[in-house]
């Protein structure tokens, strides 16, 4: 099938891209591997809530329903995305898993990409946007002794509800928002430690009664190229806190300890040399871009990292990305950030296409 734009991925990034593309005159085909248009949201843990309020968590063209200052739950986001997809004027095809993007060996403006899907069908277009996110590719670091650990090893993407861990000793690797949120929820049922390379860094969720995300936008930190260094400081992602997270950790369950040196049998070996039996090691270590379908194209660096500038491929004219972490700003991989990134990328790609 021939089109002027193929979008790979039907979650928040792909849906936002489809909406923006219609306003720019494209007729997009959107390919989604699963049978739904809610992206990875149905697979997140049950109690997940956004760390940005509803008024700052909408895709372009559709405000998030409910209390604008409330923090939407996982199920509310799923319902929102499903409704959003239903209102799009786009050719959305669920159950279409992209397996390979190809073109000729001489990258140039004006040539066409061919997107092959698992069923054997193919789609061609001069512009392709990879908007697949990263949830399907959890990052599991090479920790000493991890492969031979005799307890249970899980990734945060495997976590659903805390009751399954009742009475167990759990060590969570990671100190970001998900690690802290999961750790505090588990602490009501288990003995929990957050093992991190740096101290936890808390950022107030609200300042002077206003959500921090508004301050980030007003100060320009949201989109400043140097803001990543300021916000992370090379010492991990800040944890947005209403005041309850820091207070809970101060009680000692969960506690925070420096990263263990290794795993040995069923034990963790802490930096002071002590060994402690552990039932579960839970990796809250993030994700990596799920763009394996671009591997043969030559558009990726080591570790399947896209080669791009602000979401525009630096290797293949007409190829773009939406939904990458820190693609252009702090909010790039979030509901509130994908729309602006989609507009930026599509505008640049359209300008680069040869005029007929």
NORCOR-V795570 format. One record per backbone hydrogen bond with DSSP energy under -1.0 kcal/mol. NH is the residue of the N-H (numbers start at 1). CO is the residue of the C=O. If there is no record, write none. Layout:
# NORCOR-V795570
nh=NH co=CO
nh=NH co=CO
This chain:
# NORCOR-V795570
nh=3 co=124
nh=6 co=127
nh=7 co=29
nh=8 co=129
nh=9 co=31
nh=15 co=11
nh=16 co=12
nh=17 co=13
nh=18 co=14
nh=19 co=15
nh=20 co=16
nh=21 co=17
nh=22 co=18
nh=23 co=19
nh=25 co=22
nh=26 co=21
nh=29 co=5
nh=30 co=91
nh=31 co=7
nh=32 co=93
nh=41 co=38
nh=43 co=40
nh=44 co=41
nh=46 co=160
nh=48 co=45
nh=50 co=72
nh=54 co=70
nh=55 co=68
nh=56 co=53
nh=57 co=54
nh=62 co=59
nh=70 co=67
nh=74 co=48
nh=77 co=73
nh=78 co=74
nh=79 co=75
nh=80 co=76
nh=81 co=77
nh=82 co=78
nh=83 co=79
nh=84 co=80
nh=85 co=81
nh=86 co=82
nh=87 co=83
nh=88 co=85
nh=90 co=88
nh=91 co=28
nh=92 co=90
nh=93 co=30
nh=95 co=32
nh=95 co=34
nh=96 co=32
nh=99 co=116
nh=100 co=116
nh=101 co=293
nh=102 co=114
nh=111 co=108
nh=113 co=125
nh=114 co=102
nh=115 co=123
nh=116 co=100
nh=117 co=121
nh=118 co=97
nh=120 co=117
nh=123 co=115
nh=124 co=1
nh=125 co=113
nh=128 co=318
nh=129 co=6
nh=130 co=320
nh=131 co=8
nh=137 co=134
nh=139 co=286
nh=143 co=141
nh=146 co=143
nh=149 co=146
nh=150 co=265
nh=152 co=279
nh=154 co=281
nh=156 co=283
nh=158 co=155
nh=165 co=162
nh=166 co=163
nh=167 co=189
nh=168 co=165
nh=170 co=191
nh=171 co=280
nh=172 co=193
nh=173 co=282
nh=174 co=195
nh=180 co=176
nh=181 co=177
nh=182 co=178
nh=183 co=179
nh=184 co=180
nh=185 co=181
nh=186 co=182
nh=187 co=183
nh=188 co=185
nh=189 co=186
nh=190 co=186
nh=191 co=168
nh=193 co=170
nh=194 co=255
nh=195 co=172
nh=196 co=257
nh=203 co=239
nh=205 co=241
nh=207 co=210
nh=210 co=207
nh=212 co=205
nh=214 co=211
nh=215 co=211
nh=216 co=212
nh=217 co=213
nh=218 co=214
nh=219 co=215
nh=222 co=216
nh=224 co=220
nh=227 co=224
nh=230 co=226
nh=231 co=227
nh=232 co=228
nh=233 co=229
nh=235 co=232
nh=239 co=201
nh=241 co=203
nh=248 co=244
nh=249 co=245
nh=250 co=246
nh=251 co=248
nh=252 co=249
nh=255 co=192
nh=257 co=194
nh=259 co=196
nh=261 co=269
nh=262 co=269
nh=263 co=144
nh=264 co=267
nh=267 co=264
nh=268 co=276
nh=269 co=262
nh=270 co=274
nh=273 co=270
nh=276 co=268
nh=278 co=266
nh=279 co=169
nh=280 co=169
nh=281 co=152
nh=282 co=171
nh=283 co=154
nh=284 co=173
nh=288 co=137
nh=290 co=133
nh=291 co=289
nh=294 co=291
nh=295 co=292
nh=299 co=294
nh=301 co=305
nh=304 co=301
nh=307 co=299
nh=309 co=312
nh=312 co=309
nh=313 co=319
nh=314 co=307
nh=319 co=316
nh=320 co=128
nh=321 co=311
nh=322 co=130
nh=327 co=324
nh=330 co=222
nh=332 co=329
nh=334 co=331
nh=338 co=334
nh=341 co=337
nh=342 co=338
nh=343 co=339
nh=344 co=340
nh=345 co=341
nh=346 co=342
nh=347 co=343
nh=348 co=344
nh=349 co=345
nh=350 co=346
nh=351 co=347
nh=352 co=348
